[in-house]
Amino acid sequence: MTLALLGLLLAVTDAPGTPAAPEVQSVEPLEPEPPPPVWEIYVGMLGGMRVDERGGGGGVMVGVNRKFLGFLRPELMIASSLESQPFDYLILIRVGAWFELPLQSRWKPYLWAAFAHNHESGVEDVKRDPLGHLLGLSATGVHHRSGGELGLGLAYEVPRLTPWKIASRLGARLTFTQFMSDPYPPRYLDLTFTAGLCF
């Protein structure tokens, strides 16, 4: 009797159509998405013209900014450039802010407004005393000029493609600068291109 029951049990178990027990698969938990970065440190290039003299020039720049309130981004930028008409070496200092349009997109158009300050020296003066020019010493021939700057910009937030989830941003900005003191050219029109790391 026992053998008969055992045989019946085996027959039912091996019968076709009996569903097999589902395999249990391990699911790895998804890594949480990093929070949106608020700081940016960037480097870039600039080029443009002295509007009144039809001269021009270009140089390099470095800057840092931070985002507040979802649309406001104060920024400090320092640049160095060579300009013609007359032939000068410039150090540019800008303290300003972006005003971003609140779009749900990787493209970030913005308005730019800044206090502008330049150290401008003739190239021959810089050759005689380069340290004095870097320090902005008027006795070495440095002209200090201040004014205002307005501009339009566009930034693109690059997707985080690396294993370390590094955030980066590319940008372009067109600016118009008006200075208040003579005798150097009062108006500048410049285009800048930047690449930054964000955290």
Summary of the structure (lengths in Angstrom):
residues: 199
radius of gyration: 31.1
end to end distance: 76.6
largest distance: 118.1
contacts: 547
relative contact order: 0.17
helix: 14%
strand: 54%
